[in-house]
């Protein structure tokens, strides 16, 4: 069986995605499609003054490119066209400006953590494993390393609030 040769193709027009999305839509408005890829990317929109709380991502470097609005990423002023590298292991936080912020993130794709894997690790330490259900993204199933997630770092969806 021969596999088709991959070809470059246009994936999205972010200006059109932003224009066509409802004004109140927040979180991931677009995700990189297709299985079997090595890259993950999302178009994310924050409303005015919204933020992604300070956290560390130990496994992934992330490239963040602003496509609309203004904000601040870990002390760096953002405007359309700004590209920020968020290195793995560094604390990172993000806050939208007065008119909101829309940005694209790109990073190496990784498999989400599983609850079963975490429970096995905890069981070896003695005692009962902590319940991780509040840290499981309902959209993609990834377990957040952040104890108070705002957005899922795997799929970009806004974390549900109770």
Secondary structure, DSSP 4 states (H G I P E B T S, - for coil): -PPPPP-------HHHHHHHS-TT--EEEEE---SS-SEEEEEEEE-TT-EEEEEE-SS--EEEEEEEEEEEETTEEE-TT-EEEE-TTSEEEEEEEEEEEEEEEEEE--PPP-HHHHHHHHHTTSSPPPP-GGGB-TTT-PBPSSTT-SB-TTT-PBPP--
